[in-house]
Each structure stands twice: as C-alpha cells, then as structure tokens.
Amino acid sequence: MVPDEKKGLGRDGTPHLPLTPVELPIDPWLLEGTPAPHCKVCTALAREREEALAYGDRSKAYEVSREIRNHRHVSTP
C-alpha cells in the first residue's frame, strides 16, 4: 500500500499523526506576574501581555509574564 500523504496515513493504513490538533493543559503559573503599582515598565509589560492574549499569542504572553516576574520594580511617582 502506498502512503496516503493527504490523510496522514502510514504504509499500513494507520494514522501516524493526530488528525486534529491536541490541546495541552496550560499551567496558570506561566501567566502569573503582578505588575508593581506606579512602575511604568510593569504597566507597559502588562498591556503587552493583554494584547498578546487578545491575539491568542500565548507564547508572547508567557514571555512577558516572565519579564514582569523578574523585573526589578522601580516606583515612580
């Protein structure tokens, strides 16, 4: 039997890849990161995280959340 590339079938006719995307559970910790009050950098990062989530870019949202968690919060009046 010749492989059917369009259907993702192997030589024996069994699928070698899932036909539908697999959704893995997300660890909520990846999105944690509370912006410090009055910190302009944190405010900008929080806005960037919200935009990434609105566009469905979870990878960017995780990255920005990590930046917020690791940022040395500087308060500016």
C-alpha positions in Angstrom: 0.0 0.0 0.0 1.4 3.4 -0.9 1.2 6.0 1.9 -1.6 8.5 1.6 0.1 11.8 2.3 -3.1 13.8 2.3 -4.7 11.7 5.0 -1.6 11.3 7.1 -1.7 7.5 6.8 1.3 5.2 7.0 2.0 2.2 4.8 -0.3 0.0 7.0 -3.1 2.5 6.7 -3.0 3.7 10.3 -2.6 7.4 11.1 0.8 8.4 12.3 -0.2 11.9 13.3 -3.4 13.0 15.1 -5.9 14.3 12.6 -7.0 17.1 14.9 -4.8 19.4 17.0 -4.1 18.4 20.5 -4.8 21.0 23.2 -2.5 20.6 26.2 -3.4 22.0 29.6 -1.8 25.3 30.4 0.0 25.8 33.7 -1.6 29.0 35.2 1.7 29.9 36.7 3.1 30.8 33.3 0.8 33.8 33.2 1.4 35.0 36.7 3.2 38.2 37.3 1.6 41.1 39.1 2.8 44.5 37.8 4.1 46.8 40.6 2.0 49.9 41.2 3.3 53.1 39.6 6.0 51.2 37.6 5.9 52.4 34.0 7.8 49.3 32.8 5.4 46.9 34.5 2.4 48.9 33.2 3.7 48.6 29.6 4.5 44.9 30.0 1.0 44.2 31.4 -0.5 46.0 28.4 1.7 43.9 26.1 0.6 40.7 27.8 -3.1 41.6 27.5 -2.6 42.3 23.8 -0.8 39.0 23.3 -3.6 37.1 25.0 -6.2 39.0 22.9 -4.4 37.9 19.7 -4.1 34.4 21.0 -0.3 34.5 21.2 0.3 32.6 24.4 4.0 32.2 23.9 4.4 36.0 23.9 2.1 36.3 26.9 4.3 33.8 28.8 7.4 35.6 27.9 6.0 39.0 29.0 4.8 37.5 32.3 8.3 36.2 33.0 9.6 39.7 32.4 7.1 41.1 34.9 8.1 38.5 37.5 11.8 39.1 37.0 11.6 42.9 36.7 13.2 45.0 39.5 10.2 47.1 40.1 11.0 50.8 40.4 8.3 53.0 41.7 8.0 56.4 40.1 5.6 58.9 41.5 
